[in-house]
Amino acid sequence: MSETSARLLALLSLLQARRDWPGALLAERLEVSPRTVRRDVDRLRDLGYPVRASKGPDGGYRLDAGADLPPLLFDDDQAIAVAVALQTATTTVTGIEEGALRALATVRQVMPARLRQRVDALQVTTVDRWADSKRTKVDSEHLIAIGTAVRAREVLRFDYASPGASEDEWVPPRKVEPHHLVTWGGRWYLVGWDLDRKDWRTFRVDRMQPKTPSGPRFTPRELPEPDVATYISARFSGRGEWPCRGEAILQAKASDIARWAGRDAVVEEITPTSCRLILPGWSWTGLAANFGMFECDLEFVGPPELKAAAATLAARYTAAAS
């Protein structure tokens, strides 16, 4: 019985690791027969896991999203990450305080003793570093509504509290094709195409009141910049304020880089272990030095002036070290 339980956990872990698994490959990884894999899949279904099977010579299995959330399987690092994230989840989103605390208690309760001790040692106290109280919280339901419209590519209607507007002044709802939800400088923003003004706009989410139902579906437009990170950088930092601006790909987590990149930086996740970083600077050599302060491998994207400055700086450091 213990061997079957361990095999079920191993099968569940594999199904969560990738989207599709050929049956033969699962049998090979678990060192069992295809027939045993089929029986174990049936056992997972009985436990509430929606495992879909595809037929044919290349048939396999996929773990689908179900109506109910079945038990999840985390490795040690994932469990620690979830516990830390739950402790800091309420810093920018309101309405999830009680849920976050209950989720943290649930995760801690089912943890092995060795992990529980590590989590208890990570008592996180979040201190807002924005002295001007610029960091604002947003309602979780608003984030979900906006994120759903972005994903479904549906026109979003919402009331918007423009700065300086009178509370008694009636303003018609905005109609926007939502493109992307982003965070910058401690705030949540929606980037979208304003249908009435026929131009790209950036809206603070804490000033938005989404309305239901959403509008019709739309075909996404091309941003005026190569990507949303570049657009946000140009929108908020202002190209005229800094004489130099460069981009690099860093082999590090976006969350780690964002902590130290500065308020004028734009950090965009590429993979769980890499990100795109856009930084401004007063000189190309100084900008190259700023990219080098992160202890990770990196690749300069451009412009050519940044690459030339990096080469000059590398030669200067090599000469100094020798």
C-alpha positions, 0 to 999 in steps of 0.5 A: 500500500505504501509503495502504491501511495508513493507511486501516486505521488510521483505520478501526480508530481510528473503530471504537474511538471508538464502539460502532456505526458505520453503514456509510455514515457510515464511508465518508463519514468515510474518504472512500471507497465503502461497498465499500471499507469492506467490504474494509477490514473484511475486512482487519481481521478477517484481522488478528484484529479481531472486527468484527461487521456488521449487515445492513439499510438502516441496517446498520453495524459494531461492534468486539466483544471477542474471545477474543484481544487484538488490537493496539490503536491509541492516540493520543498522549495515550492512549499517555502516559496508559497509560505513566504508569498502568502506572508507578503501577499497583502502589501499591494492587494486588499481583500485577501488578508483573511484568505491569505492567513487561512491558506498559510495556516493550511500549508503550514499544518500539512508540512513535514516538521523539517519544513515547518521549522524553516517556515516558522523561522521566516517570520516576514515583516513587510516595511513599505519603502515608499516614504511618500506612501506611493504604494497603493493597495487594490481590490483583489476582485478588481484585479481578477475582473481586469485580468479576466478581460485581458486574458479573454480579449474583451472590451472593458468598461469601468468608471475612472476617478481622474485626479482633480475631478469633482465627486459630483461631476458625472463622467461616462464610463471608459471603454478600453481594449485591455492589453496588459496588467503591470506594476511599476513604482509600487502601483498596479496599472492597466495598459489599454487602447481607449476606444473613445480617445482612439489612443493608448492609455495607462490607467491606475487600477486603484482608481478603476471600478470595473463594470459588468458585463464586459464588452465584445471580443477584440483583436489585440493591437500592436503596441507603439513600443516593441513590448509592454516593458519598453512602453511603460519605461517610456511612459513613466520615466520620460525619454528626455529625463535620461540621456541614456537607456539600455536593455539586457537579459539577466539570468536571474529571477525578475523578483530578485532583480526588481528589489534592487533595480530602482524606481526608474527600471523596468523588469519583465519576466521572460522565464522563471529564472531570467528577465529583461531589464531596462535601465536609464543612466547619465552616461553609457559607461555608468549605465554598463556599470549599473547592469554589472552590479547584479551578480548573474550572467547577462547579455546586452540587447542594446543599443550599440553604445551600451555594448561598446561601453561595456567592452571599454569597462571590461578592458578597464577592469581587466587592466586594473585587476592585473 
